[in-house]
């Protein structure tokens, strides 16, 4: 449906002005930082192996967290979309808690559970996984703060799949697994991927929970923070710009892939 | 053959209880009931898609009550067709065979057979959301038939279609059944549909089966108020559509001839809605082609409206408002004329 993109009346004009303010508030700091950067310094930063490694690590750890979130979050999302059980509201509320708690507190809670002296920490140590100052620590910090995006988005996706589609497939001979993989997953796929993209993005941007568990190896946010603390704004900014650019380009590409072919 | 024995299904707000049905091999069986009577749930229970509290379902001499739906070989067509939106028409139809990993030649054969049978070869590559209601229905039917089911369940298959399409599809359903002889259970709230299609009819209401019988038994000998309510307020006749020498088309029953407008011929049913019949003390001069003299034998009070039974014979039920009844001083035993247009007679 094509809507007239501009309609002149008092309300629309007021809303355009108000909306414009908040839009500028979002876009100006980002643009100004990118535009004000000296391309030469930016290039130097981009070639700085410390920066490259930390950005690479950030993207990688967030991706691992997203994959784990996909494997563990999608089944839960399906259960929540399909079944009613006592205490379901409570479960749904708790799943969203990581979004609302201060992430520094989340990091401390995670350290408490997965630290070297904890039971879970010791158990994982037996199979060679240590969460303190390690990529594994970064991954679980990212996983914790970003998993609600995956679960919520996948859940909404599954809810939109008519349960009778699964029922019809069962009468045609599909097992519950086949019905899930051939009907539910393909039809909810867009929502699941959108949740995955959000989750990945949230993971990349996590700082507080990550540094509690793993200051080293440094994710991009930690590196930028350290440079800011040690050397000041001018030194921190190019790395920040680079991180923003990498994120922006990734998300634009992902969005294009996600919404490609949707306009029919 | 499929048998439902003492089935009890909990729907939350109410229950289906003591459901007993026997549908013979190759039969076209109708479950007739008002909206919200639990007809869809009954079908889903038979297919294994809805949990049964107690009772049994037997399929060809084997109990299947707790068997998974994928092992029953019972297909279902929902009212709104529920096609897989991410698959083309052909992929929808072949879904079951692909799940069963049937060889490619068989897939091609079955697809050809079904698209010929239902006349849908030209829409095979289309996506469900580009199909019309009638086309979607045929694809859903083809999908249900593709696995050669022992029982075909149809959930209000005609009610999502517009009236013109409906008549054609109804005829096609009958022909399809005559051709394939798949044991079919069709649920509907439409009495005429039930009469036109069913070998046997079960009337479902208030959570249980009220009556089972042939269409004639259901509308001539209703065993309860509930069943009578379905048959009443409708004038349904069995007879034959023939052409008279003067070129007009009439529906001939044992007792009378009604002028009708239809392209159908042969042994059929006719119905006239009670609200389409005019009542007058004298013959009316009008364009309406049907006018008969009869006697009022019964008056049923329904508050602001009254149902008059006028015997010609046969009996015609006519709807009048209380005011016109009082103004015209209509009473039992009085002679009146009933008048209705040829186009008010529905042939099915």
Interface residues (C-beta under 8 A of the other chain):
Chain A: X162 X164 X165 X167 X168 X169 X170 X171 X172 X173 X174 X175 X178 X182 X183 X186 X187
Chain B: X44 X47 X48 X49 X68 X69 X70 X72 X73 X74 X75 X76 X78 X82 X84 X85 X86 X95 X96 X99 X100 X143 X144 X146 X147 X149
